[in-house]
Amino acid sequence: MKKVILAAIAVMTFGFASAQTTGFSKGDVFVSGAFNVGSEKTGDVKSNNFTLVPSVGYFVSENIAIGAKLGFGTTKIGDNKTNDFTVGAFGRYYFTPASQFSVYGQAGLDLTNSKSGDYKENEFGANVGLGMSYFLSNHFAIEATWLGLGYSVNNNGGHGAEKTNSFGLGTDLRAVTFGVIYKF
């Protein structure tokens, strides 16, 4: 019986290892991003929001990917509407890039411009986090990212307003984001 169990484990291990032909390699390009639509009503006040932030990454080496994102978001609360434009850059280090399941570290910089009527503000942010990817096929992967350390500066509209500096170190795993990646 032991031999049968060991043989079954060996066959499954070999099958799993040979099935891992997916993953990332130097020169690969991937697209991902964020999309969000929401609505909320409290009493007579209704709010709606929409966010679209596509991103693209390129593997400059076997383990290192660099990328950029460009995003738009809008929030409307009653008659007040705010539009956000975001541009950002990120870098990732993949610990096991050629496997079906890979863990990575990520660092990123973002600049967001918000406008509501005549009011404008700018926010600059930096973050560091962890993530993992799992390939479902040669081109599609699902990913989960947790940005655990972040810093941002908001000018609060400028014109003599005091800046807001924010720092956060999070261990809240409820803040994990999930996404889909398409690899070319």
C-alpha positions, -999 to 999 in steps of 0.1 A, spaced: 0 0 0 29 24 8 43 18 -27 10 27 -43 7 59 -23 43 69 -30 38 62 -67 6 83 -68 24 112 -51 53 109 -75 30 109 -106 10 140 -92 43 158 -84 57 151 -119 24 161 -135 23 194 -115 59 202 -123 55 195 -160 23 216 -162 42 246 -149 51 259 -184 34 292 -177 48 322 -158 68 353 -168 101 357 -186 123 385 -199 105 405 -226 70 396 -215 43 424 -214 12 422 -192 -18 444 -188 -40 447 -156 -58 474 -138 -86 485 -116 -123 491 -123 -149 502 -98 -185 513 -100 -206 521 -69 -237 539 -56 -249 547 -22 -280 565 -8 -284 579 27 -317 597 32 -321 620 3 -284 622 -6 -272 599 -33 -236 593 -43 -221 576 -73 -185 567 -82 -166 553 -111 -129 544 -114 -109 530 -143 -71 526 -139 -54 504 -165 -18 494 -161 9 478 -183 41 461 -172 73 450 -190 98 424 -178 133 440 -182 149 409 -168 139 374 -156 128 387 -122 121 425 -126 91 441 -142 85 479 -145 52 494 -154 30 525 -156 -7 532 -150 -30 560 -161 -64 564 -144 -96 584 -143 -122 585 -115 -153 605 -108 -174 608 -76 -207 626 -74 -224 633 -41 -256 652 -45 -248 681 -69 -210 681 -61 -189 662 -87 -151 655 -83 -129 642 -111 -96 625 -104 -68 619 -129 -39 596 -118 -6 587 -133 18 562 -117 48 540 -121 57 507 -104 84 481 -101 80 445 -92 105 419 -82 93 383 -88 108 356 -67 97 327 -89 88 344 -123 88 312 -145 64 292 -123 26 289 -123 25 305 -88 47 334 -81 53 359 -52 65 394 -58 74 426 -40 61 459 -55 70 496 -50 51 524 -67 47 561 -71 14 579 -79 4 614 -87 -33 623 -85 -50 655 -95 -85 661 -82 -109 688 -94 -143 698 -80 -156 730 -96 -129 756 -91 -112 736 -63 -81 717 -73 -57 695 -53 -27 673 -60 -16 643 -41 17 624 -44 20 589 -29 46 562 -25 38 526 -15 55 492 -10 37 459 -7 35 422 -16 16 402 -41 12 369 -57 1 356 -92 -14 323 -102 -16 314 -139 -48 298 -150 -35 294 -186 -5 306 -207 -20 341 -210 -43 347 -180 -34 350 -143 -52 361 -112 -33 382 -87 -37 395 -52 -18 425 -39 -14 439 -4 2 474 -2 13 474 34 34 506 36 24 539 22 32 577 24 14 605 7 14 643 6 -17 663 -4 -15 700 -11 -52 705 -1 -58 729 -29 -27 750 -24 -30 788 -21 -18 789 15 -36 758 27 -16 735 49 -4 702 34 -15 669 47 12 642 51 0 607 56 20 576 66 5 541 70 18 507 79 -9 482 75 -13 447 86 -50 446 77 -53 417 53 -88 428 45 -72 454 23 -60 429 -3 -69 437 -39 -76 410 -65 -72 413 -102 -67 396 -135 -36 398 -157 -33 392 -194 2 383 -206 11 389 -243 
